[in-house]
């Protein structure tokens, strides 16, 4: 069980690292840093394997955002870390018109959290955690239809915000 969770986290971290243009961290290092952070922080009661993976994925996201901010600050507006919202491109490097700034995505998620925290949790679990609709529904205690509906709305809202069509 432990080995399969570790491999799943490495696979997930590998996707994150491949999407990061600067690739300043290895997947194994990202998993280990996330685990150390989780061990240090007070975590909620872990309910199941999917819940643990989701929490680890959120921790990895936060680590990558912190690293992107630090790189940008050290270079005075240095290079943006690009990711894509199109889940079909998760396995490959982000590029092209669908690419967005990881720091901007994090800021948009913070804005969305003010409007609908459940949509942010769904985005974190689906996009960053790599959970399926059913796994996300189980982790949140809602129906798969609710997850699908909120996932669609959240993606549309995020795309609008990241393309600058949203209110300032």
Secondary structure, 3 states (H helix, E strand, C coil): CHHHHHHHHHHHHHHHHHHCCCCCCCHHHHHHHHHHHHHHCCCCCCCCHHHHHHHHHHHHHHHHHHHHHHHHHHCCCCCCCEEECCHHHCCCCCCCCCEEEHHHHHHHHHHHHHHCHHHHHHHHHHHHCCCCHHHHHHHHCCCHHHHHHHHHHHHHHHHHHHCCCCCC
